[in-house]
Amino acid sequence: MYDLHVHIIGHDKRIRDYSPNVDTYVLQAEMLGLKALGFVDHYPYRLKNVKKIKEKVEYYKKNADIPVWYGAEIYLPSNTRIPKYFDYSLGHVRAGYNLEEAFKMANQKNIDAIAHPCAYGARCSYARLEQYKNLGICLEISEKGLIYLPQWLYEKAVALGIPLPLGSDAHSPDEMGFPEVVERGLKWTPLEEIPFVEESGWL
């Protein structure tokens, strides 16, 4: 297993040094036996909070026993320009938008994966996903948002070959892990087959 959705800052608005959180997450990932770890935070955020985080993540990119990446979670729709220093991006669909709109917005913003689909007020009525299956946009299997993921959507994504990466959406290291995903018997996309991982040559 791997985790491509853990938060260093979360929803904290204060200006402070969050970089020690990176140490704790990497240690927890290694204890859980994860094969890779991806950090994301809700962008845009206070840039003063980012410098030390970037330095710490870069350290672990070179020195951790597992691959470590730095991404961003972008609210959709959004006019935000995504900085190039992020390795990948997740799209957090705002309340009231449906799944087809989510794919269209993600495609326009070059978003790599739709985070916790159908969660937090995003609508998830039966969607025609066939037209989006070749975009390379993933649908996240979210541990925290799993309660919102309908079985029909999971089965249709599997049938269409839409990639299903894992993300815990942990806002603290003790929230990492995927007990609900395992209990539900869901199958996720292997790390090396995730489009943005494969195309970037990170492994």
MOMO-V632382 format. One record per pair of residues at least 24 apart in sequence whose C-alpha atoms are under 10 Angstrom apart, sorted by sequence separation. I is the first residue (numbers start at 0). J is the second residue. D is the distance in whole Angstrom. If there is no record, write none. Layout:
I/J/D ; I/J/D
This chain:
36/60/10 ; 76/100/9 ; 87/111/6 ; 88/112/7 ; 89/113/6 ; 90/114/6 ; 91/115/7 ; 92/116/8 ; 93/117/10 ; 94/118/8 ; 95/119/9 ; 96/120/8 ; 97/121/6 ; 98/122/7 ; 99/123/9 ; 111/135/7 ; 112/136/5 ; 113/137/6 ; 114/138/7 ; 115/139/6 ; 116/140/8 ; 123/147/9 ; 125/149/10 ; 128/152/9 ; 132/156/8 ; 137/161/6 ; 138/162/6 ; 139/163/5 ; 140/164/6 ; 141/165/6 ; 142/166/6 ; 143/167/6 ; 144/168/8 ; 163/187/5 ; 164/188/5 ; 165/189/9 ; 75/100/9 ; 76/101/8 ; 86/111/10 ; 87/112/9 ; 88/113/9 ; 89/114/6 ; 90/115/9 ; 91/116/8 ; 92/117/8 ; 93/118/9 ; 94/119/6 ; 95/120/6 ; 96/121/5 ; 97/122/4 ; 98/123/6 ; 99/124/10 ; 106/131/9 ; 109/134/10 ; 110/135/10 ; 111/136/5 ; 112/137/4 ; 113/138/5 ; 114/139/5 ; 115/140/7 ; 116/141/8 ; 118/143/9 ; 119/144/8 ; 122/147/10 ; 123/148/9 ; 124/149/10 ; 135/160/10 ; 136/161/7 ; 137/162/5 ; 138/163/5 ; 139/164/5 ; 140/165/5 ; 141/166/5 ; 142/167/5 ; 143/168/6 ; 162/187/8 ; 163/188/5 ; 164/189/8 ; 165/190/9 ; 2/28/8 ; 75/101/7 ; 88/114/9 ; 89/115/9 ; 90/116/9 ; 91/117/10 ; 92/118/8 ; 93/119/8 ; 94/120/4 ; 95/121/5 ; 96/122/6 ; 97/123/6 ; 98/124/8 ; 99/125/10 ; 100/126/10 ; 102/128/9 ; 109/135/10 ; 110/136/7 ; 111/137/6 ; 112/138/6 ; 113/139/6 ; 114/140/8 ; 115/141/5 ; 118/144/6 ; 121/147/10 ; 123/149/8 ; 125/151/8 ; 126/152/8 ; 129/155/9 ; 133/159/9 ; 135/161/7 ; 136/162/7 ; 137/163/6 ; 138/164/7 ; 139/165/6 ; 140/166/6 ; 141/167/5 ; 142/168/7 ; 143/169/8 ; 162/188/6 ; 163/189/9 ; 164/190/7 ; 1/28/8 ; 76/103/10 ; 77/104/9 ; 81/108/8 ; 91/118/9 ; 92/119/8 ; 93/120/7 ; 94/121/4 ; 95/122/6 ; 96/123/9 ; 97/124/7 ; 98/125/9 ; 99/126/6 ; 109/136/9 ; 110/137/9 ; 111/138/9 ; 112/139/6 ; 113/140/9 ; 114/141/7 ; 115/142/8 ; 117/144/8 ; 118/145/8 ; 120/147/10 ; 125/152/8 ; 128/155/8 ; 129/156/9 ; 132/159/6 ; 133/160/9 ; 134/161/9 ; 135/162/8 ; 136/163/9 ; 137/164/7 ; 138/165/9 ; 139/166/7 ; 140/167/8 ; 141/168/7 ; 142/169/9 ; 161/188/9 ; 162/189/9 ; 163/190/10 ; 0/28/10 ; 35/63/10 ; 42/70/9 ; 43/71/9 ; 76/104/6 ; 77/105/10 ; 80/108/8 ; 81/109/9 ; 91/119/9 ; 92/120/9 ; 93/121/6 ; 94/122/7 ; 95/123/10 ; 97/125/9 ; 98/126/7 ; 99/127/7 ; 102/130/10 ; 103/131/8 ; 106/134/7 ; 111/139/10 ; 115/143/8 ; 116/144/8 ; 117/145/9 ; 118/146/8 ; 119/147/8 ; 124/152/9 ; 127/155/10 ; 128/156/8 ; 131/159/9 ; 132/160/7 ; 133/161/8 ; 139/167/9 ; 140/168/10 ; 141/169/10 ; 160/188/9 ; 164/192/9 ; 35/64/9 ; 36/65/7 ; 37/66/8 ; 38/67/8 ; 39/68/9 ; 40/69/9 ; 41/70/9 ; 42/71/6 ; 43/72/9 ; 75/104/7 ; 76/105/9 ; 79/108/9 ; 81/110/9 ; 92/121/6 ; 93/122/9 ; 97/126/8 ; 98/127/9 ; 99/128/7 ; 102/131/7 ; 105/134/10 ; 106/135/9 ; 115/144/5 ; 116/145/9 ; 117/146/9 ; 118/147/5 ; 123/152/9 ; 126/155/10 ; 129/158/10 ; 132/161/6 ; 157/186/9 ; 163/192/10 ; 164/193/7 ; 1/31/9 ; 8/38/10 ; 9/39/9 ; 10/40/8 ; 15/45/10 ; 18/48/9 ; 34/64/9 ; 35/65/5 ; 36/66/6 ; 37/67/6 ; 38/68/6 ; 39/69/6 ; 40/70/7 ; 41/71/6 ; 42/72/6 ; 43/73/8 ; 75/105/8 ; 78/108/9 ; 91/121/9 ; 92/122/9 ; 98/128/9 ; 102/132/10 ; 106/136/7 ; 114/144/9 ; 115/145/7 ; 117/147/6 ; 118/148/8 ; 129/159/7 ; 131/161/9 ; 132/162/9 ; 157/187/9 ; 162/192/8 ; 163/193/8 ; 164/194/10 ; 0/31/9 ; 1/32/8 ; 2/33/7 ; 5/36/8 ; 6/37/9 ; 7/38/7 ; 8/39/9 ; 9/40/6 ; 10/41/8 ; 14/45/7 ; 16/47/9 ; 17/48/7 ; 18/49/9 ; 21/52/7 ; 25/56/10 ; 34/65/6 ; 35/66/5 ; 36/67/5 ; 37/68/5 ; 38/69/5 ; 39/70/5 ; 40/71/5 ; 41/72/5 ; 42/73/6 ; 43/74/9 ; 53/84/9 ; 74/105/10 ; 76/107/10 ; 77/108/8 ; 99/130/9 ; 103/134/10 ; 105/136/8 ; 115/146/10 ; 116/147/7 ; 117/148/6 ; 128/159/8 ; 129/160/10 ; 143/174/9 ; 154/185/9 ; 157/188/9 ; 162/193/6 ; 0/32/8 ; 1/33/5 ; 2/34/8 ; 3/35/8 ; 4/36/8 ; 5/37/7 ; 6/38/6 ; 7/39/7 ; 8/40/6 ; 9/41/7 ; 12/44/8 ; 13/45/9 ; 14/46/9 ; 15/47/8 ; 16/48/6 ; 17/49/8 ; 18/50/9 ; 19/51/9 ; 20/52/9 ; 21/53/10 ; 33/65/8 ; 34/66/7 ; 35/67/6 ; 36/68/6 ; 37/69/6 ; 38/70/6 ; 39/71/5 ; 40/72/5 ; 41/73/6 ; 42/74/8 ; 53/85/10 ; 73/105/10 ; 76/108/9 ; 99/131/8 ; 102/134/9 ; 105/137/10 ; 115/147/8 ; 116/148/7 ; 117/149/8 ; 129/161/9 ; 142/174/9 ; 143/175/9 ; 145/177/10 ; 153/185/8 ; 161/193/10 ; 162/194/8 ; 0/33/5 ; 1/34/5 ; 2/35/6 ; 3/36/6 ; 4/37/6 ; 5/38/5 ; 6/39/5 ; 7/40/6 ; 8/41/8 ; 11/44/10 ; 12/45/8 ; 14/47/7 ; 15/48/6 ; 16/49/9 ; 17/50/10 ; 18/51/6 ; 19/52/8 ; 22/55/8 ; 32/65/9 ; 33/66/10 ; 34/67/9 ; 35/68/8 ; 36/69/9 ; 37/70/7 ; 38/71/8 ; 39/72/6 ; 40/73/8 ; 41/74/8 ; 75/108/9 ; 115/148/8 ; 116/149/9 ; 128/161/9 ; 142/175/9 ; 143/176/10 ; 146/179/9 ; 150/183/10 ; 153/186/9 ; 0/34/6 ; 1/35/5 ; 2/36/5 ; 3/37/4 ; 4/38/6 ; 5/39/6 ; 6/40/5 ; 7/41/10 ; 10/44/10 ; 14/48/6 ; 15/49/10 ; 16/50/9 ; 17/51/8 ; 18/52/5 ; 21/55/7 ; 22/56/9 ; 25/59/8 ; 29/63/9 ; 37/71/10 ; 38/72/9 ; 39/73/9 ; 102/136/8 ; 142/176/8 ; 143/177/9 ; 145/179/8 ; 153/187/10 ; 0/35/8 ; 1/36/6 ; 2/37/6 ; 3/38/6 ; 4/39/6 ; 5/40/8 ; 6/41/8 ; 13/48/9 ; 14/49/10 ; 16/51/7 ; 17/52/7 ; 18/53/8 ; 20/55/10 ; 21/56/7 ; 29/64/8 ; 73/108/9 ; 75/110/10 ; 102/137/9 ; 117/152/10 ; 142/177/6 ; 145/180/7 ; 150/185/10 ; 0/36/10 ; 1/37/8 ; 2/38/9 ; 3/39/8 ; 4/40/9 ; 8/44/9 ; 12/48/10 ; 15/51/10 ; 16/52/8 ; 18/54/8 ; 19/55/8 ; 29/65/8 ; 43/79/7 ; 102/138/9 ; 116/152/9 ; 141/177/9 ; 142/178/8 ; 143/179/9 ; 18/55/6 ; 22/59/9 ; 26/63/9 ; 28/65/9 ; 42/79/8 ; 43/80/9 ; 73/110/8 ; 140/177/10 ; 142/179/6 ; 143/180/10 ; 17/55/10 ; 18/56/8 ; 21/59/9 ; 25/63/8 ; 42/80/10 ; 43/81/9 ; 72/110/9 ; 75/113/10 ; 141/179/9 ; 142/180/6 ; 145/183/9 ; 25/64/9 ; 42/81/8 ; 43/82/10 ; 71/110/10 ; 141/180/8 ; 142/181/10 ; 8/48/8 ; 25/65/9 ; 42/82/10 ; 72/112/10 ; 73/113/10 ; 74/114/10 ; 140/180/8 ; 8/49/9 ; 70/111/10 ; 72/113/9 ; 73/114/9 ; 7/49/10 ; 25/67/8 ; 72/114/8 ; 8/52/9 ; 7/52/8 ; 140/185/9 ; 39/85/9 ; 42/88/10 ; 140/186/9 ; 38/85/10 ; 39/86/10 ; 89/136/10 ; 90/137/10 ; 140/187/7 ; 38/86/10 ; 39/87/9 ; 40/88/10 ; 41/89/9 ; 89/137/9 ; 90/138/10 ; 139/187/9 ; 140/188/9 ; 37/86/9 ; 38/87/10 ; 39/88/8 ; 40/89/9 ; 41/90/10 ; 89/138/10 ; 90/139/10 ; 139/188/10 ; 37/87/9 ; 39/89/8 ; 41/91/9 ; 89/139/9 ; 112/162/9 ; 113/163/10 ; 114/164/10 ; 115/165/10 ; 112/163/9 ; 113/164/10 ; 114/165/10 ; 115/166/8 ; 137/188/10 ; 112/164/8 ; 114/166/8 ; 115/167/9 ; 115/168/8 ; 114/168/9 ; 137/193/8 ; 136/193/9 ; 137/194/8 ; 135/193/9 ; 136/194/8 ; 137/195/9 ; 135/194/6 ; 136/195/9 ; 134/194/10 ; 135/195/8 ; 1/65/10 ; 3/67/9 ; 5/69/10 ; 6/70/10 ; 1/66/10 ; 2/67/10 ; 3/68/8 ; 4/69/10 ; 5/70/10 ; 6/71/9 ; 3/69/9 ; 4/70/8 ; 6/72/9 ; 3/70/8 ; 4/71/9 ; 4/72/9 ; 112/193/10 ; 111/193/10 ; 112/194/10 ; 111/194/8 ; 112/195/9 ; 3/87/10 ; 4/88/10 ; 111/195/7 ; 4/89/8 ; 110/195/10 ; 111/196/10 ; 3/89/9 ; 88/195/9 ; 87/195/7 ; 86/195/9 ; 87/196/9 ; 4/114/8 ; 86/196/9 ; 4/115/10 ; 87/199/10 ; 86/199/9 ; 86/201/10 ; 38/166/10 ; 40/168/10 ; 37/166/9 ; 39/168/9 ; 36/166/9 ; 38/168/10 ; 40/170/10 ; 38/169/10 ; 68/201/9 ; 67/201/10 ; 4/139/9 ; 66/201/8 ; 3/139/9 ; 66/202/8 ; 4/141/8 ; 65/202/10 ; 3/141/10 ; 4/142/10 ; 2/141/10 ; 2/142/10 ; 33/176/9 ; 28/172/8 ; 31/175/8 ; 32/176/10 ; 24/169/10 ; 27/172/6 ; 31/176/7 ; 26/172/9 ; 27/173/8 ; 24/171/8 ; 25/172/9 ; 27/174/10 ; 28/175/8 ; 23/171/9 ; 24/172/5 ; 27/175/8 ; 28/176/9 ; 23/172/7 ; 24/173/9 ; 27/176/9 ; 22/172/10 ; 23/173/10 ; 20/171/8 ; 21/172/9 ; 24/175/9 ; 20/172/8 ; 35/190/8 ; 34/190/8 ; 9/168/10 ; 4/164/10 ; 9/169/9 ; 10/170/9 ; 3/164/8 ; 4/165/8 ; 5/166/7 ; 6/167/10 ; 9/170/6 ; 2/164/8 ; 3/165/6 ; 4/166/4 ; 5/167/6 ; 6/168/7 ; 7/169/9 ; 8/170/8 ; 9/171/9 ; 1/164/9 ; 2/165/6 ; 3/166/5 ; 4/167/6 ; 5/168/5 ; 6/169/6 ; 7/170/7 ; 8/171/9 ; 0/164/10 ; 1/165/7 ; 2/166/5 ; 3/167/8 ; 4/168/5 ; 5/169/5 ; 6/170/5 ; 7/171/8 ; 0/165/8 ; 1/166/8 ; 2/167/6 ; 3/168/8 ; 4/169/7 ; 5/170/6 ; 6/171/7 ; 7/172/9 ; 0/166/10 ; 1/167/9 ; 2/168/9 ; 3/169/10 ; 4/170/9 ; 5/171/8 ; 6/172/9 ; 2/169/9 ; 5/172/8 ; 35/202/10 ; 5/174/9 ; 5/175/8 ; 4/175/9 ; 2/175/8 ; 2/176/8 ; 1/176/9 ; 2/177/9 ; 0/176/9 ; 1/177/10 ; 0/177/9 ; 1/187/10 ; 0/187/9 ; 3/190/10 ; 0/188/10 ; 1/189/9 ; 2/190/10 ; 0/189/8 ; 1/190/7 ; 0/190/8
